[in-house]
Amino acid sequence: MTATTPLDVLIVDDSAAIRKILQRVLRQTDLNLGDIEEAGDGTEAVDILQKRGFGLILSDINMPQMDGLELLARIKEMKHLKNVPVIMITTEGGHGKVMEAVQLGATGYVRKPFTAEQIKEKLTGLI
């Protein structure tokens, strides 16, 4: 991927407020962003991901229908997405689910509540 190619991003979180905050934070970064799409849970995300690819996925861990860990496992099974960076956003206090996410192939994670700087820092080191 070249710096001139806009990065399409999928934000997956059951909280519309968190999705909007993440979208605003992403727009404030110096990254060359293309489309930013949203999904309310893992099931909705899989439907979107089967139709198109993304350059980055930000996903909550705790969601109804399909949680972030199951979504991550499904993403890693999709040929066109298995190398896409996935950042997990979590309220998890313990390391259990975070370590499970890393083992499943998550590129990194950010704990809620997060700051714009934490998101920018995580993404800058990634992309």
N, C-alpha and C positions, 0 to 999 in steps of 0.2 A: 504494500500500500504506500502510495506516495503522499507527500504532505498536501498535494493539490486535490486529492480525492476526498470529497466530503465524507464524513463518518456518520452513517445512519445508526441511531441508537434506539433500543427498546427498553422501556422502563416498566418493570412488573412489580406492582404493589397493590394490596387490597385497599389502601388508603389513598383516595383521590388527592388529599392535601399533600401527602408525601410525594406523589407523582408530580404534582405541580411544582413543589419546592425543588425536586431534583431537576426538572426541566429548566427552571429558572437558573439554578446553579450551573447546569451544563452550558446554557447560553452565555453565562458570564465568564466561562473559561476561554482560553485563547485557541481552543481546538477548532479545527475546520469541520463544523457539524453540518450534516445534511438533514434528513428527516428525523424527528424524535417522535416515536409512537409509544402508546401506553397500553398496558393490559392490566386488568384488575385481579387476575390470578393466573396460576400456571396453565390451566386448561385454555384460557383465552390466549395466553402467550403462545402455546403450541400451535393453535389455529393460525395465528399471525405468522409464526416462524415457518410453517409448512408452505406458505405462499411466497415468502421473500426472505432474503438474507439481511443481516445487520453486521456492523463492524464492532459493536459493543452492546452488551446486555447488562443492565443493572436490575437485580432481583431481590425482593424481600425473601426471607426464609419462611416466616410464619404467615401462611395464607390459607383461606378455605379452598375447597375443591381439590387443588393440587398444590402442595407446598413448594418452596423454592428448591429443596433438595431433590424432590422428584422431577421438577422442571429441569434442573441442572443435569440430572442423569439422562433425561430425554434429549436435551440439547447435544450432549456429548455423543449420542447415538446417531444424530443427523449429520450426514457426510458434509453438507454445505456449511455447517455451523460448528463442527467439533473443535476448530481452532480459534473460534471467536472468544475474545476475553469476556469473562462473566464475573462481575463484582457483586458479591452478596451484601445486602443491607440488612442489618439484624438488630433486634432488641435483646438477643440472647446474652445473658450475663456469663454463662459458663462457656467453656471451650468445646464441649461435646459436639454440638451441631456445626459450629464453625470449622472444627477439625474434619468433620464428616464432609462438609462442603469442599474443603481444600482437597481431600482425598478423591472426591468425585470430579475434581478438575477446575474448581473455582480459581480464578486468577488472584483474587484478593477479597477483602471484606471491609466494611465500614460499619461501626456501631451507631445505632440511634440513641440519643439524638446526635446528629452530626452537624458540623459547620460547613459552610461553603468551602472554606480552606481545606478541610479534610478531604472533601470530594475532589477538589482540584488537584491536591497533592497526590492522591491515589491514581487519578487518571493521567497526570503528567508523567509519572514514572512508568506508566503502562503503554502509552501510545506515542 
